[in-house]
């Protein structure tokens, strides 16, 4: 058999449990044993299938099921036909790579440091500039607060996600932006599955870049508020800057909720040399539940690495406690608050002294709530449909 196998451009990164092989352009990844990865290297160098199979048998002592091996490569999208020309641009730079390099260059780091130092100094001198929930109430018109703060905070969320994306693109890695779900939270997220194609030490900056953006925004908005205070400018404008700055603080706090797979979760799992800790832990918890209910326990899932299964032992209690905290918070504050809002809306719609403004306010609230719930349902169904596909575990940064 003298056939030659044609491969797309693949990356190979050595991990504890094998070699992570993948296509950064499609986000398709799989862990191969070192011998299997070497066969791929031989294919990439133009070696015929017969030669690669002979090398494998000499090295491992057993023949390689080449038909099954090639089928696996095809399922992963690694194969290309002989007629397909290698696209030269595949190895070129991704869009915005230069901007990413400038954004994380040493002059930029000096500028960020100066900005943060100036903001900290201002907060020390003026306690009124320090983050506080009181800043959210920048106007007496309570109904305007969530609408205005949300509208102004959207650009900040875009900057947060853009920093994730650009930190990856400076390495030549593609990325996508989208919506995701964490338990019952809707989140914006950056897909960076291609991080699996670089060394672990190079993954930390893309993981932490969003938090860096929040710190920069917090500092910049604080200094902007200080600059706008007085000088004949309406006071609500500088107060709005502080209100939006407070949302940056909330995003930073959010990152510490590891169990919701936040940015810091990926930092921790990368440092712990895990690849899919969250799903390995869920599998362990489901197995424990089966044993508790005296059902036939499931066989250990070999899809998870030994490292993931080992770390899952101590991560499982944290995961359960985290989900318990979120569900308790929903029961304690979320549901009663929602009930209060909806009862208020019902009173306004059915009240004898309802004004036109009350009807507009109620209609707006119902519309926004319906959109949010509909979007949450859509993302939930999309994620469930996507579970059957093979995806890289490093991907969604919030």
Phi and psi in degrees as a GROMACS rama.xvg file:
@    title "Ramachandran Plot"
@    xaxis  label "Phi"
@    yaxis  label "Psi"
@TYPE xy
-108.825  20.2709  UNK-2
-67.1578  152.207  UNK-3
-114.186  139.631  UNK-4
-98.6033  132.209  UNK-5
-105.905  127.615  UNK-6
-114.548  150.521  UNK-7
-71.4773  170.197  UNK-8
-67.2722  120.563  UNK-9
-115.525  150.83  UNK-10
-109.585  150.352  UNK-11
-135.598  121.976  UNK-12
-126.598  125.772  UNK-13
-72.036  126.978  UNK-14
-117.697  176.54  UNK-15
-63.0622  -34.0098  UNK-16
-106.609  15.8152  UNK-17
146.645  -152.867  UNK-18
-117.094  122.953  UNK-19
-80.6516  114.048  UNK-20
-111.742  137.111  UNK-21
-166.582  171.488  UNK-22
-109.088  108.3  UNK-23
-61.1463  -28.6783  UNK-24
-72.5718  -23.6974  UNK-25
-114.654  -12.5636  UNK-26
74.3379  23.6706  UNK-27
-97.0497  122.52  UNK-28
-137.432  152.326  UNK-29
-157.225  151.24  UNK-30
-92.7794  124.571  UNK-31
-112.227  148.078  UNK-32
-63.9114  158.501  UNK-33
-55.1482  -38.8253  UNK-34
-65.1419  -41.0516  UNK-35
-64.8427  -38.6552  UNK-36
-64.7762  -36.2033  UNK-37
-66.777  -35.5184  UNK-38
-60.4547  -40.9796  UNK-39
-63.8176  -39.1446  UNK-40
-63.0719  -39.4193  UNK-41
-64.2185  -41.523  UNK-42
-60.9361  -43.3706  UNK-43
-63.2383  -29.0969  UNK-44
-85.9763  -0.553933  UNK-45
96.0002  7.23968  UNK-46
-67.3203  138.706  UNK-47
-69.2525  159.697  UNK-48
-57.9227  -40.9183  UNK-49
-60.2628  -42.0633  UNK-50
-66.7129  -42.2677  UNK-51
-64.5548  -41.0153  UNK-52
-65.0008  -39.9395  UNK-53
-65.3555  -41.0411  UNK-54
-61.5725  -44.4733  UNK-55
-60.6559  -44.1438  UNK-56
-66.2153  -38.9329  UNK-57
-64.6628  -37.4407  UNK-58
-78.9363  -44.5034  UNK-59
-96.6777  -17.1982  UNK-60
85.9783  -9.45494  UNK-61
-125.915  148.105  UNK-62
-71.7623  150.402  UNK-63
-91.32  128.442  UNK-64
-72.2096  87.2716  UNK-65
-64.1333  -36.0761  UNK-66
-62.4454  -43.9005  UNK-67
-67.6919  -38.734  UNK-68
-62.7386  -44.8839  UNK-69
-68.4657  -33.3352  UNK-70
-65.598  -39.6383  UNK-71
-63.0429  -43.3708  UNK-72
-62.0434  -38.0434  UNK-73
-67.6564  -41.6333  UNK-74
-61.4919  -34.8901  UNK-75
-79.2544  -9.74048  UNK-76
80.7051  21.4214  UNK-77
-83.6975  -21.3244  UNK-78
-89.1282  147.17  UNK-79
-132.209  153.017  UNK-80
-76.2732  160.336  UNK-81
-62.6575  -30.657  UNK-82
-75.2148  -17.0437  UNK-83
-77.7751  120.736  UNK-84
-76.4551  142.368  UNK-85
-65.8098  124.251  UNK-86
-76.9093  118.778  UNK-87
-64.2921  -32.5193  UNK-88
-70.5009  -12.775  UNK-89
-58.461  -34.6407  UNK-90
-96.6887  4.40176  UNK-91
-84.7555  -172.451  UNK-92
-79.3796  146.364  UNK-93
-79.0436  163.337  UNK-94
-63.4615  145.318  UNK-95
68.5842  15.6709  UNK-96
-64.9116  -40.7388  UNK-97
-63.7534  -42.127  UNK-98
-61.4803  -41.1373  UNK-99
-60.9945  -40.5958  UNK-100
-66.4278  -39.5878  UNK-101
-67.1059  -37.8725  UNK-102
-66.4228  -24.7907  UNK-103
-120.618  28.1111  UNK-104
-82.8013  167.165  UNK-105
-64.7106  -34.983  UNK-106
-62.2509  -36.4041  UNK-107
-65.5745  -41.1579  UNK-108
-62.8616  -37.2575  UNK-109
-63.9418  -42.1438  UNK-110
-64.1161  -42.8082  UNK-111
-61.3829  -43.6967  UNK-112
-62.3802  -42.0132  UNK-113
-65.0271  -40.5055  UNK-114
-63.8462  -46.484  UNK-115
-65.129  -41.5706  UNK-116
-62.3952  -41.1663  UNK-117
-64.6547  -40.5793  UNK-118
-67.2598  -42.7442  UNK-119
-61.3982  -42.3392  UNK-120
-61.0784  -42.8654  UNK-121
-63.807  -39.8772  UNK-122
-66.4916  -35.9665  UNK-123
-66.207  -41.3686  UNK-124
-75.0252  -33.8936  UNK-125
-126.45  99.5915  UNK-126
-57.992  -23.25  UNK-127
-66.9069  -15.1436  UNK-128
-90.04  -10.5094  UNK-129
-70.8535  143.192  UNK-130
-55.114  133.417  UNK-131
-156.753  147.532  UNK-132
-65.8264  -19.5152  UNK-133
-61.7932  -26.3673  UNK-134
-66.739  -21.178  UNK-135
-62.9894  -31.0237  UNK-136
-89.16  70.6208  UNK-137
-84.7622  -7.55884  UNK-138
-143.728  159.194  UNK-139
-77.4349  -16.2698  UNK-140
-85.1368  93.5263  UNK-141
-60.9512  -36.3826  UNK-142
-65.8315  -22.6426  UNK-143
-82.6341  -20.2579  UNK-144
-59.2311  -56.1041  UNK-145
-64.1417  -35.8171  UNK-146
-67.217  -49.709  UNK-147
-68.3343  -45.134  UNK-148
-62.7133  -41.7802  UNK-149
-64.2543  -43.88  UNK-150
-62.9441  -40.6419  UNK-151
-77.0154  -28.2987  UNK-152
-76.039  -20.3716  UNK-153
-57.1439  -47.5093  UNK-154
-58.2428  -33.0914  UNK-155
-66.299  -39.6316  UNK-156
-64.7411  -40.0412  UNK-157
-62.096  -41.904  UNK-158
-63.3224  -42.4405  UNK-159
-56.4229  -49.8193  UNK-160
-70.4166  -34.7672  UNK-161
-63.9434  -36.2567  UNK-162
-63.6867  -40.8655  UNK-163
-56.8391  -51.6956  UNK-164
-63.1862  -45.1203  UNK-165
-70.5096  -31.0918  UNK-166
-64.6915  -31.8337  UNK-167
-80.3745  -38.6763  UNK-168
-69.1789  -25.214  UNK-169
-63.897  -21.6214  UNK-170
-91.7433  2.98444  UNK-171
83.7023  20.5641  UNK-172
-103.01  130.874  UNK-173
-72.3468  160.125  UNK-174
-152.933  160.741  UNK-175
-135.942  150.99  UNK-176
-108.157  148.102  UNK-177
-171.633  -170.508  UNK-178
-107.55  144.473  UNK-179
-138.16  -178.064  UNK-180
-134.76  136.739  UNK-181
-125.45  105.304  UNK-182
58.2446  -112.411  UNK-183
-108.018  15.3383  UNK-184
-96.9979  135.85  UNK-185
-89.9979  133.879  UNK-186
-136.571  150.373  UNK-187
-82.4108  142.917  UNK-188
-145.657  152.423  UNK-189
-110.069  124.278  UNK-190
-87.8181  117.289  UNK-191
-129.138  52.9739  UNK-192
-57.6679  -28.877  UNK-193
-68.4522  -7.25208  UNK-194
-60.6949  -22.8319  UNK-195
-67.296  -10.0844  UNK-196
-91.826  2.13591  UNK-197
-122.755  165.269  UNK-198
-61.5791  154.685  UNK-199
-58.293  -40.2105  UNK-200
-64.2962  -21.6285  UNK-201
-87.4992  -3.92326  UNK-202
-88.0785  -19.1282  UNK-203
-65.7726  -41.7652  UNK-204
-63.2159  -47.0309  UNK-205
-57.7049  -35.4988  UNK-206
-64.809  -41.827  UNK-207
-92.771  -5.47516  UNK-208
-61.8375  -35.4964  UNK-209
-64.3976  -40.6706  UNK-210
-65.8828  -37.0355  UNK-211
-59.5483  -43.456  UNK-212
-60.1752  -41.4938  UNK-213
-63.8653  -40.2727  UNK-214
-64.6449  -41.9561  UNK-215
-64.4386  -44.7619  UNK-216
-63.4215  -43.0898  UNK-217
-58.0927  -46.1063  UNK-218
-66.6401  -45.9513  UNK-219
-63.7451  -42.3743  UNK-220
-67.8515  -35.3066  UNK-221
-64.0228  -45.9409  UNK-222
-67.8576  -35.472  UNK-223
-64.4835  -41.0175  UNK-224
-60.7017  -42.3066  UNK-225
-62.7726  -39.9349  UNK-226
-70.6971  -31.6852  UNK-227
-86.8912  -12.7128  UNK-228
-68.1243  120.743  UNK-229
86.226  -154.272  UNK-230
58.5395  28.2982  UNK-231
75.3951  7.25425  UNK-232
-87.9322  135.145  UNK-233
-51.2965  136.185  UNK-234
-64.3198  -27.6798  UNK-235
-66.3355  -22.3734  UNK-236
-69.3588  -48.3838  UNK-237
-70.8886  -28.7634  UNK-238
-68.8135  -35.7519  UNK-239
-63.2348  -36.5223  UNK-240
-59.162  -42.5982  UNK-241
-69.1124  -34.3122  UNK-242
-64.0963  -43.991  UNK-243
-69.2229  -35.4102  UNK-244
-60.7274  -36.1341  UNK-245
-65.7027  -33.6835  UNK-246
-65.4447  -29.2329  UNK-247
-65.784  -37.7952  UNK-248
-63.7716  -41.6941  UNK-249
-62.9733  -37.3286  UNK-250
-66.6102  -36.3324  UNK-251
-65.2856  -41.702  UNK-252
-64.0879  -39.4057  UNK-253
-55.9817  -36.6416  UNK-254
-62.4212  -19.7875  UNK-255
-82.8441  -4.02077  UNK-256
-84.7312  74.9822  UNK-257
-52.797  -39.7294  UNK-258
-64.1414  -13.7822  UNK-259
-95.0452  15.5894  UNK-260
55.2836  51.5964  UNK-261
-81.9494  -177.428  UNK-262
-58.5206  -41.9784  UNK-263
-68.8016  -25.3283  UNK-264
-59.2668  -44.1255  UNK-265
-69.2625  -32.213  UNK-266
-63.1003  -47.183  UNK-267
-65.5442  -46.2971  UNK-268
-67.3719  -32.9427  UNK-269
-68.0723  -43.3568  UNK-270
-64.1237  -33.3182  UNK-271
-82.4081  0.955105  UNK-272
61.4997  39.9532  UNK-273
-101.129  160.028  UNK-274
-117.198  -31.8452  UNK-275
-149.805  58.43  UNK-276
-62.8957  -40.8928  UNK-277
-60.1565  -49.4745  UNK-278
-72.0301  -32.9579  UNK-279
-63.9243  -38.1494  UNK-280
-69.3176  -41.4209  UNK-281
-62.3168  -39.9116  UNK-282
-62.9069  -40.3776  UNK-283
-64.2083  -40.7509  UNK-284
-67.178  -39.8885  UNK-285
-63.7626  -38.5225  UNK-286
-64.1703  -40.2393  UNK-287
-64.1521  -37.3898  UNK-288
-66.2606  -38.9775  UNK-289
-61.9446  -42.7451  UNK-290
-66.945  -37.815  UNK-291
-63.9069  -36.1416  UNK-292
-87.717  7.5177  UNK-293
59.4859  34.9011  UNK-294
-95.0138  164.439  UNK-295
-63.9527  119.002  UNK-296
-66.2435  147.439  UNK-297
-74.717  151.904  UNK-298
-71.651  143.051  UNK-299
-55.1621  133.421  UNK-300
-80.3465  111.693  UNK-301
-75.1149  -3.28104  UNK-302
-68.8886  -19.9863  UNK-303
-97.176  140.934  UNK-304
-70.8807  157.872  UNK-305
-56.5774  -35.5223  UNK-306
-65.0527  -42.92  UNK-307
-60.5836  -44.0169  UNK-308
-67.782  -33.4825  UNK-309
-70.57  -45.688  UNK-310
-69.5211  -29.107  UNK-311
-60.2253  -22.4926  UNK-312
-63.2113  -41.8624  UNK-313
-92.1183  -19.4439  UNK-314
-79.1627  -25.1242  UNK-315
-56.3275  -48.0667  UNK-316
-61.2394  -35.9927  UNK-317
-66.3074  -38.655  UNK-318
-65.2582  -45.0494  UNK-319
-63.5169  -44.6768  UNK-320
-63.4222  -39.2266  UNK-321
-64.9904  -48.4703  UNK-322
-63.407  -36.6959  UNK-323
-62.2373  -40.6083  UNK-324
-62.4926  -44.4969  UNK-325
-65.9557  -42.3515  UNK-326
-67.7879  -37.708  UNK-327
-65.1786  -40.0092  UNK-328
-63.2399  -38.7097  UNK-329
-62.8792  -44.4954  UNK-330
-68.9265  -36.3769  UNK-331
-78.8334  -40.4001  UNK-332
-121.633  -42.8973  UNK-333
-64.5398  -53.3271  UNK-334
-66.2803  -45.8655  UNK-335
-59.9478  -37.8979  UNK-336
-65.4919  -44.2145  UNK-337
-62.8535  -41.0493  UNK-338
-61.7176  -40.1587  UNK-339
-64.7756  -43.7239  UNK-340
-60.1533  -47.5957  UNK-341
-70.3005  -33.0992  UNK-342
-67.4711  -36.4022  UNK-343
-64.1858  -41.8206  UNK-344
-63.8734  -41.3579  UNK-345
-63.1252  -39.9536  UNK-346
-64.1097  -39.4332  UNK-347
-68.4514  -38.8215  UNK-348
-70.9172  -31.4864  UNK-349
-105.992  3.71951  UNK-350
-76.4122  153.372  UNK-351
-75.7774  -24.1426  UNK-352
-109.702  29.2554  UNK-353
-69.189  130.658  UNK-354
-97.6665  171.018  UNK-355
-62.6461  -37.4699  UNK-356
-64.892  -37.722  UNK-357
-60.9608  -40.8689  UNK-358
-67.3551  -41.2908  UNK-359
-63.7607  -43.3567  UNK-360
-61.2854  -44.2528  UNK-361
-65.8777  -43.2558  UNK-362
-63.1761  -40.1873  UNK-363
-63.4573  -42.6506  UNK-364
-64.4261  -43.2864  UNK-365
-63.7175  -41.7602  UNK-366
-63.7427  -47.7032  UNK-367
-64.1534  -40.134  UNK-368
-65.7454  -41.5027  UNK-369
-63.3704  -40.7692  UNK-370
-63.1978  -42.624  UNK-371
-64.7672  -46.2799  UNK-372
-66.2061  -39.6227  UNK-373
-64.1073  -39.9614  UNK-374
-66.7726  -40.346  UNK-375
-61.7015  -42.7421  UNK-376
-64.3654  -41.0819  UNK-377
-62.5482  -46.2534  UNK-378
-65.7636  -37.6671  UNK-379
-62.6655  -47.1585  UNK-380
-65.1765  -39.1949  UNK-381
-62.0949  -42.7932  UNK-382
-66.3225  -37.9095  UNK-383
-65.9669  -39.1163  UNK-384
-66.6853  -30.5627  UNK-385
-81.9331  -9.73938  UNK-386
-64.8537  -25.9497  UNK-387
-77.4166  -11.7132  UNK-388
-92.2887  152.682  UNK-389
-80.1376  121.079  UNK-390
-132.181  157.562  UNK-391
-80.4714  139.093  UNK-392
-78.2341  -5.25384  UNK-393
-90.5551  6.38442  UNK-394
-78.6843  -55.6396  UNK-395
-90.3293  106.492  UNK-396
-97.9742  130.957  UNK-397
